[in-house]
Amino acid sequence: MALIASMIPVVLTAQARETGVDKTTWLYAVKGTDSLYMDRYVAEASRETNAPCLIFAFGGGFVGGERDNPAYVPYFEYFARKGYAVVSIDYRLGLRETAGSRPDPAATPEALAERFFAAVDMAVEDLYDATSFIVGQARAWGLDPSAVVASGSSAGAITVLQGEYERCTGSALSRRLPEGFRYAGIIAFAGAVLEKSSSGPVWREKPAPIQLFHGDADCNVPYDSIGTGGAALYGSLYLSRQFRRMNTPFYFYSVSGAAHEMAVRPMDRNRAEIGIFLDRLVLGREPLMIETQVERIGTPATRKKITLSDFIRANSGA
């Protein structure tokens, strides 16, 4: 039994920060034993009545993570001062019970894949419910419901990319979104899309403009693709090639030799690139395809093709 708190919005805490940004915490849903919260960050001096909104989903392999991780907060506050309402959300952790345990040697790759799919579906459901709550509060919060961007780190990046993919394919899960709703943009810090077909994602309509950050030596989330039994994860390289063939706006920022640090690093070092994406491709609706390849001179060669075993090991704590 799920209670969607948009029916009875409750602000739990309000906090003025020394950085000039106000933070308020809201309960947006109760699902079983899980109470799901969101933190809204806005500039103290803001009098916006039609502000864009930047949603954020944290990382943690669907086993852990916190919406208010101190590593993320400067990113939230930076874009709040730029005029965005930044909303960092909880979502249920579908693999939490496996945290720190070794993979079951008797489990088939297909069974592990199904477990992962279920965890992602759970997170996407919560992303959609959080989005619906935010859209329901748009007038009270002074938001433009047509300018809602979803961003995420690692597992959160998978969640927001999968959320846009499910919306574009018209899945049953996507019916949880408000009727006619479209995300204005997606920002994925080391993310991927899951698809049960080995032929790759099939987008029934063009997605919102998407910005992808990824390192080509990432063993936690595939840079290209990995799969088994017809199911696969399709990473930033694969997706960027799809978007180019589809002639749809995207911004791919790739770093040679970088591993999973790209799930967090861009929030500190690449705010300028994020700003360009938001200003030009999202709010400005410029039909651009941008690809940036960064390579540090002297960086030693790193193994770049990961296997399913690598992925399971990296995301199981084993």
C-alpha positions as CSV (number, residue, x, y, z in Angstrom):
1,M,0.0,0.0,0.0
2,A,1.5,3.3,-1.1
3,L,0.5,6.7,0.1
4,I,1.5,9.5,-2.3
5,A,2.0,12.5,-0.1
6,S,1.1,15.1,-2.8
7,M,-2.4,14.7,-1.4
8,I,-1.3,16.1,2.0
9,P,2.1,17.9,1.5
10,V,3.9,18.2,4.7
11,V,7.1,20.3,5.2
12,L,9.2,18.7,7.9
13,T,12.1,21.0,8.3
14,A,13.3,24.4,7.0
15,Q,16.9,25.5,7.2
16,A,18.6,28.7,6.1
17,R,22.2,27.9,5.1
18,E,25.2,30.2,5.4
19,T,25.7,29.8,1.6
20,G,22.6,31.9,0.9
21,V,20.5,28.9,0.0
22,D,17.3,27.7,1.9
23,K,16.7,24.0,2.4
24,T,13.3,22.5,3.2
25,T,12.5,18.8,3.6
26,W,9.3,17.3,2.4
27,L,7.6,13.8,2.8
28,Y,6.5,12.8,-0.7
29,A,5.4,9.2,-0.3
30,V,5.0,6.3,2.2
31,K,5.4,2.8,0.7
32,G,5.2,0.0,3.2
33,T,7.9,0.7,5.8
34,D,9.7,3.3,3.7
35,S,9.0,7.0,4.2
36,L,10.4,8.8,1.2
37,Y,11.6,12.4,1.5
38,M,12.9,15.2,-0.7
39,D,15.1,18.2,0.1
40,R,14.4,21.4,-1.9
41,Y,17.2,24.0,-2.2
42,V,16.4,27.5,-3.3
43,A,18.3,30.8,-3.2
44,E,17.2,32.9,-0.2
45,A,16.8,36.0,-2.3
46,S,14.8,34.1,-5.0
47,R,11.4,35.5,-5.9
48,E,11.0,33.3,-9.0
49,T,7.5,32.5,-10.0
50,N,8.4,30.3,-13.0
51,A,11.7,28.8,-12.0
52,P,13.2,25.7,-13.6
53,C,13.6,22.6,-11.4
54,L,16.6,20.2,-11.2
55,I,15.8,16.9,-9.6
56,F,18.7,14.7,-8.3
57,A,18.8,11.0,-7.6
58,F,21.8,9.8,-5.5
59,G,24.2,7.0,-6.2
60,G,25.0,3.9,-4.2
61,G,24.5,0.8,-6.4
62,F,20.8,0.4,-5.2
63,V,22.2,-0.8,-1.9
64,G,22.9,2.5,-0.2
65,G,23.4,6.2,-0.5
66,E,21.8,9.4,0.9
67,R,20.0,12.3,-0.8
68,D,21.9,14.8,1.4
69,N,25.4,13.3,1.0
70,P,27.8,16.2,1.7
71,A,29.6,15.5,-1.6
72,Y,26.5,16.5,-3.5
73,V,25.4,19.6,-1.6
74,P,27.7,22.1,-3.3
75,Y,26.3,21.1,-6.6
76,F,22.8,21.7,-5.3
77,E,23.6,25.1,-3.8
78,Y,25.5,26.2,-7.0
79,F,22.5,25.6,-9.2
80,A,20.1,27.0,-6.6
81,R,22.0,30.3,-6.7
82,K,21.7,30.1,-10.5
83,G,17.9,30.3,-10.2
84,Y,17.0,26.6,-10.1
85,A,14.9,24.9,-7.5
86,V,17.1,21.8,-6.8
87,V,15.2,18.8,-5.4
88,S,17.2,15.8,-4.1
89,I,15.0,12.8,-3.6
90,D,14.9,9.5,-1.7
91,Y,14.1,6.3,-3.6
92,R,13.8,2.7,-2.3
93,L,16.9,0.6,-2.5
94,G,15.9,-2.6,-4.1
95,L,19.3,-4.3,-3.5
96,R,19.8,-3.1,0.0
97,E,19.5,-6.6,1.5
98,T,22.5,-7.7,-0.6
99,A,24.8,-5.0,0.7
100,G,28.2,-6.4,1.6
101,S,27.4,-10.0,0.7
102,R,29.1,-12.0,-1.9
103,P,27.2,-13.1,-5.0
104,D,25.4,-16.4,-4.7
105,P,27.5,-18.9,-6.7
106,A,24.4,-20.9,-7.5
107,A,22.6,-17.8,-9.0
108,T,22.4,-17.7,-12.7
109,P,23.4,-14.5,-14.6
110,E,19.8,-14.3,-15.7
111,A,18.5,-14.4,-12.1
112,L,21.0,-11.7,-11.1
113,A,19.9,-9.6,-14.0
114,E,16.2,-10.0,-13.0
115,R,17.0,-8.9,-9.5
116,F,18.8,-5.8,-10.9
117,F,15.9,-5.0,-13.2
118,A,13.5,-5.1,-10.3
119,A,15.6,-2.7,-8.3
120,V,15.8,-0.3,-11.1
121,D,12.0,-0.5,-11.7
122,M,11.5,0.3,-8.0
123,A,13.7,3.4,-8.2
124,V,12.1,4.6,-11.4
125,E,8.6,4.3,-9.8
126,D,9.8,6.5,-6.9
127,L,11.4,9.0,-9.4
128,Y,8.0,9.2,-11.1
129,D,6.1,9.7,-7.9
130,A,8.6,12.4,-6.7
131,T,8.2,14.1,-10.1
132,S,4.4,14.0,-9.8
133,F,4.7,15.5,-6.3
134,I,6.9,18.3,-7.5
135,V,4.6,19.1,-10.5
136,G,1.7,19.1,-8.0
137,Q,3.5,21.7,-6.0
138,A,4.6,23.8,-9.0
139,R,2.3,26.8,-8.3
140,A,3.0,26.9,-4.6
141,W,6.8,26.6,-5.2
142,G,6.9,29.0,-8.1
143,L,8.1,26.4,-10.6
144,D,7.7,26.0,-14.4
145,P,6.4,22.4,-14.7
146,S,7.6,22.3,-18.4
147,A,11.2,22.9,-17.2
148,V,11.9,19.9,-14.9
149,V,15.3,18.3,-15.5
150,A,16.2,15.0,-13.9
151,S,19.8,14.3,-12.9
152,G,21.5,11.5,-11.1
153,S,24.8,9.8,-10.1
154,S,25.6,6.2,-10.8
155,A,22.5,4.2,-9.7
156,G,20.7,7.5,-9.7
157,A,22.0,8.2,-13.3
158,I,20.6,4.7,-14.3
159,T,17.3,5.7,-12.7
160,V,16.9,9.0,-14.5
161,L,18.0,7.5,-17.9
162,Q,15.7,4.6,-17.4
163,G,12.9,6.9,-16.4
164,E,13.2,8.8,-19.6
165,Y,13.5,5.6,-21.6
166,E,10.3,4.2,-20.0
167,R,8.5,7.4,-20.7
168,C,9.6,7.4,-24.4
169,T,8.5,3.8,-24.8
170,G,5.1,4.4,-23.1
171,S,5.6,1.7,-20.5
172,A,2.9,0.9,-17.9
173,L,5.2,2.3,-15.2
174,S,5.4,5.7,-17.0
175,R,1.7,6.2,-16.4
176,R,2.6,7.3,-12.9
177,L,3.7,10.6,-14.4
178,P,1.2,13.4,-14.8
179,E,-0.6,13.2,-18.1
180,G,1.3,14.8,-20.9
181,F,4.4,15.4,-18.8
182,R,7.8,15.4,-20.4
183,Y,11.2,15.9,-18.7
184,A,12.9,19.0,-20.2
185,G,16.3,17.3,-19.9
186,I,18.3,14.5,-18.4
187,I,21.8,14.7,-16.8
188,A,23.5,11.3,-16.1
189,F,26.8,11.1,-14.2
190,A,27.9,7.5,-15.2
191,G,24.6,6.0,-16.1
192,A,23.1,3.5,-18.4
193,V,19.7,2.2,-19.8
194,L,18.5,-1.4,-19.2
195,E,16.8,-3.3,-21.9
196,K,15.7,-6.9,-22.0
197,S,16.3,-7.1,-25.8
198,S,19.9,-7.8,-26.9
199,S,19.3,-5.6,-29.9
200,G,19.5,-2.4,-27.7
201,P,17.1,0.2,-26.5
202,V,14.3,1.1,-29.0
203,W,13.1,4.7,-28.5
204,R,9.6,5.1,-29.7
205,E,10.0,8.8,-29.6
206,K,12.9,11.1,-29.3
207,P,14.0,11.7,-25.8
208,A,14.6,15.0,-24.0
209,P,18.0,16.5,-24.5
210,I,20.4,14.3,-22.6
211,Q,23.9,15.0,-21.1
212,L,26.1,12.0,-20.4
213,F,29.3,12.0,-18.3
214,H,31.4,8.8,-18.3
215,G,34.9,7.4,-18.0
216,D,35.9,4.7,-20.4
217,A,37.5,2.6,-17.6
218,D,34.4,2.4,-15.5
219,C,33.8,-1.1,-14.0
220,N,30.7,-0.1,-12.0
221,V,28.5,1.1,-14.8
222,P,29.4,0.1,-18.4
223,Y,30.8,2.8,-20.7
224,D,29.6,0.8,-23.7
225,S,27.4,-2.2,-23.0
226,I,27.3,-5.6,-21.1
227,G,24.6,-8.2,-21.1
228,T,23.6,-11.8,-20.7
229,G,20.6,-13.9,-21.7
230,G,19.2,-11.2,-23.9
231,A,19.2,-8.5,-21.2
232,A,21.8,-5.7,-21.2
233,L,23.0,-2.4,-19.8
234,Y,23.7,0.2,-22.4
235,G,26.1,2.9,-21.3
236,S,27.0,6.4,-22.4
237,L,29.0,5.5,-25.5
238,Y,26.3,3.2,-26.9
239,L,23.6,5.8,-26.1
240,S,25.5,8.7,-27.7
241,R,25.9,6.7,-30.9
242,Q,22.1,6.0,-30.8
243,F,21.3,9.7,-30.3
244,R,23.6,10.7,-33.2
245,R,21.8,8.3,-35.5
246,M,18.4,9.6,-34.2
247,N,19.5,13.2,-34.8
248,T,18.4,14.2,-31.4
249,P,20.1,16.7,-29.1
250,F,22.7,15.4,-26.6
251,Y,26.0,16.3,-24.9
252,F,28.5,13.5,-24.3
253,Y,31.5,14.2,-22.1
254,S,33.9,11.3,-22.2
255,V,37.2,10.9,-20.2
256,S,39.8,8.4,-21.3
257,G,41.2,6.3,-18.4
258,A,38.7,7.6,-15.9
259,A,36.8,5.1,-13.8
260,H,33.7,5.5,-11.6
261,E,34.8,8.8,-10.2
262,M,32.8,10.3,-13.1
263,A,29.7,9.6,-11.1
264,V,30.6,12.5,-8.8
265,R,33.5,14.5,-10.2
266,P,31.5,16.5,-12.8
267,M,29.3,18.0,-10.1
268,D,32.4,19.8,-8.9
269,R,34.7,20.2,-12.0
270,N,32.2,20.4,-14.9
271,R,29.6,22.9,-13.7
272,A,30.4,25.1,-16.7
273,E,29.5,22.2,-19.1
274,I,26.4,21.4,-17.2
275,G,25.4,25.1,-17.4
276,I,25.9,25.1,-21.1
277,F,23.7,22.1,-21.5
278,L,21.0,23.6,-19.4
279,D,21.1,27.1,-20.9
280,R,21.4,26.0,-24.6
281,L,20.0,22.5,-25.1
282,V,17.3,22.5,-22.4
283,L,16.1,26.1,-21.8
284,G,17.3,27.4,-25.2
285,R,16.1,24.3,-27.0
286,E,19.1,24.6,-29.4
287,P,19.3,21.5,-31.7
288,L,22.9,20.6,-30.8
289,M,24.9,17.4,-30.7
290,I,28.0,18.0,-28.6
291,E,30.8,15.5,-27.9
292,T,33.9,16.2,-25.8
293,Q,36.7,13.7,-25.5
294,V,39.2,14.4,-22.7
295,E,42.5,12.6,-22.5
296,R,45.2,13.3,-19.9
297,I,48.7,13.1,-21.5
298,G,50.8,10.3,-19.9
299,T,47.8,8.4,-18.4
300,P,48.6,4.7,-18.5
301,A,46.4,2.4,-20.6
302,T,43.6,0.9,-18.5
303,R,41.5,-2.2,-19.2
304,K,38.3,-0.8,-20.7
305,K,36.1,-3.7,-21.7
306,I,34.3,-5.0,-18.6
307,T,32.4,-8.3,-18.2
308,L,29.3,-9.1,-16.4
309,S,31.4,-10.7,-13.6
310,D,33.2,-7.3,-13.3
311,F,29.9,-5.5,-13.0
312,I,28.5,-7.9,-10.4
313,R,31.7,-7.8,-8.3
314,A,31.9,-4.0,-8.4
315,N,28.3,-3.6,-7.3
316,S,28.1,-6.3,-4.7
317,G,30.7,-5.2,-2.2
318,A,32.5,-8.5,-2.8
